[in-house]
Amino acid sequence: MSMTMGSEGGYSSDINVTPMIDVLLVLLIIFMVITPATPKGLDALTPQPPKDKQTQNDPERTIVVQVLHSDSGAPRYKINETDYAKSDLLPKLTAIYANRAERIMFVKGDDNVDFRYVVEVMDIGRAANVDHIGMMTPKIMAGE
């Protein structure tokens, strides 16, 4: 550490900024390393209420794929209240989203259905080029 002597031979009281810059650079590097490591949550979409009456009259705009429990063991599948076999889901969803600008699909699963069947429907949606897949949950009433 050096000191400058003034013309009168006294000490100079200038601030040495080199240690402050060193601390700043160390903090900058720490934040650069920590920021990419922060966990990212699951992107979830929920259906929003319609803003105008035109959307209420267009039921084909929102696509909901339901995974329903059945007694046979294998689940049943519905696209907007129409039954489909699992093998028919990919061609039907591909046809639905072929000419759409908004590629949003919602998946709704029964309480008794294994989650793997819901994930399979999500994978089928990704294969059909759906951009955003949201999950529908039961409405929870206040006080429950």
C-alpha positions as CSV (number, residue, x, y, z in Angstrom):
1,M,0.0,0.0,0.0
2,S,1.5,3.2,-1.0
3,M,1.0,6.7,0.2
4,T,1.4,9.8,-1.7
5,M,3.2,12.7,-0.3
6,G,1.8,16.1,-1.0
7,S,3.9,19.1,-1.7
8,E,4.0,19.9,2.0
9,G,5.2,16.4,3.0
10,G,1.8,15.4,4.6
11,Y,-0.3,12.3,4.0
12,S,-3.0,12.1,1.3
13,S,-6.4,10.9,2.2
14,D,-7.5,9.5,-1.2
15,I,-9.8,6.4,-1.2
16,N,-8.1,3.3,-2.6
17,V,-10.8,1.8,-4.9
18,T,-8.9,-1.3,-5.9
19,P,-10.2,-3.5,-3.0
20,M,-13.7,-2.4,-3.7
21,I,-13.5,-3.3,-7.3
22,D,-12.1,-6.7,-6.3
23,V,-15.0,-7.4,-4.0
24,L,-17.5,-6.2,-6.7
25,L,-16.0,-8.6,-9.3
26,V,-16.1,-11.5,-6.8
27,L,-19.8,-10.8,-6.1
28,L,-20.5,-10.5,-9.8
29,I,-19.0,-13.9,-10.5
30,I,-20.9,-15.5,-7.6
31,F,-24.2,-14.2,-8.9
32,M,-23.4,-15.2,-12.4
33,V,-22.8,-18.8,-11.2
34,I,-25.8,-19.0,-8.9
35,T,-28.4,-17.6,-11.3
36,P,-28.4,-20.4,-13.9
37,A,-28.6,-23.0,-11.0
38,T,-31.9,-21.7,-9.6
39,P,-34.7,-24.2,-10.1
40,K,-37.3,-23.5,-12.6
41,G,-40.9,-24.4,-11.8
42,L,-43.4,-26.2,-14.0
43,D,-45.1,-23.9,-16.5
44,A,-48.8,-24.4,-15.9
45,L,-51.7,-22.9,-17.7
46,T,-55.2,-22.6,-16.4
47,P,-58.3,-21.9,-18.5
48,Q,-59.3,-18.2,-18.2
49,P,-62.9,-17.1,-18.3
50,P,-63.9,-15.7,-21.6
51,K,-63.6,-12.0,-22.1
52,D,-66.4,-11.6,-24.7
53,K,-69.5,-13.4,-25.9
54,Q,-67.9,-14.5,-29.1
55,T,-65.6,-16.8,-27.2
56,Q,-68.5,-18.3,-25.2
57,N,-70.2,-19.3,-28.5
58,D,-67.0,-21.1,-29.8
59,P,-66.7,-24.3,-27.9
60,E,-64.2,-25.7,-30.4
61,R,-61.6,-23.1,-29.4
62,T,-60.6,-24.8,-26.1
63,I,-59.4,-28.4,-26.5
64,V,-59.8,-30.5,-23.3
65,V,-58.5,-34.1,-23.3
66,Q,-60.0,-36.1,-20.5
67,V,-58.4,-39.3,-19.1
68,L,-61.3,-41.1,-17.4
69,H,-61.2,-44.2,-15.1
70,S,-62.8,-47.4,-16.4
71,D,-63.4,-50.7,-14.7
72,S,-61.5,-52.6,-17.3
73,G,-58.1,-51.2,-16.1
74,A,-57.3,-49.2,-19.2
75,P,-58.5,-45.6,-19.1
76,R,-61.0,-44.0,-21.5
77,Y,-60.1,-40.9,-23.4
78,K,-62.3,-38.0,-24.5
79,I,-61.5,-34.9,-26.6
80,N,-64.2,-32.2,-25.8
81,E,-66.8,-34.8,-24.7
82,T,-66.2,-37.1,-27.7
83,D,-64.8,-40.6,-26.9
84,Y,-61.6,-41.7,-28.7
85,A,-59.3,-44.7,-28.5
86,K,-55.8,-44.0,-27.4
87,S,-54.5,-44.9,-30.8
88,D,-56.8,-42.2,-32.4
89,L,-55.6,-39.4,-30.1
90,L,-52.5,-38.4,-32.1
91,P,-54.1,-38.3,-35.5
92,K,-57.1,-36.4,-34.2
93,L,-55.0,-33.8,-32.2
94,T,-52.7,-33.4,-35.2
95,A,-55.7,-32.6,-37.4
96,I,-57.2,-30.2,-34.8
97,Y,-54.0,-28.2,-34.4
98,A,-52.9,-28.3,-38.1
99,N,-54.5,-24.9,-38.9
100,R,-54.5,-23.2,-35.5
101,A,-52.4,-20.2,-34.5
102,E,-53.0,-20.9,-30.8
103,R,-51.9,-24.4,-29.9
104,I,-53.1,-24.8,-26.4
105,M,-54.5,-28.0,-24.9
106,F,-55.8,-28.8,-21.4
107,V,-55.6,-32.2,-19.8
108,K,-58.0,-33.4,-17.2
109,G,-57.5,-36.6,-15.3
110,D,-59.9,-38.5,-13.0
111,D,-58.9,-39.0,-9.4
112,N,-58.6,-42.8,-9.8
113,V,-56.4,-42.7,-12.9
114,D,-52.7,-43.3,-12.7
115,F,-50.7,-40.2,-13.4
116,R,-48.7,-42.1,-16.1
117,Y,-51.8,-42.1,-18.4
118,V,-52.1,-38.3,-18.0
119,V,-48.4,-38.0,-18.9
120,E,-48.9,-40.2,-21.9
121,V,-51.6,-37.8,-23.1
122,M,-49.2,-34.9,-22.6
123,D,-46.6,-36.7,-24.7
124,I,-49.2,-37.3,-27.4
125,G,-50.0,-33.5,-27.3
126,R,-46.3,-32.6,-27.7
127,A,-46.1,-35.1,-30.7
128,A,-49.1,-33.3,-32.2
129,N,-47.2,-30.0,-32.1
130,V,-49.1,-28.4,-29.2
131,D,-47.2,-25.5,-27.8
132,H,-48.7,-25.1,-24.4
133,I,-50.3,-27.9,-22.3
134,G,-52.2,-27.0,-19.2
135,M,-53.6,-29.3,-16.5
136,M,-57.2,-28.8,-15.2
137,T,-57.8,-29.4,-11.6
138,P,-61.1,-29.7,-9.7
139,K,-62.4,-26.4,-8.4
140,I,-61.8,-26.1,-4.7
141,M,-64.6,-24.4,-2.8
142,A,-63.8,-21.9,0.0
143,G,-64.1,-23.5,3.5
144,E,-63.2,-27.1,2.4
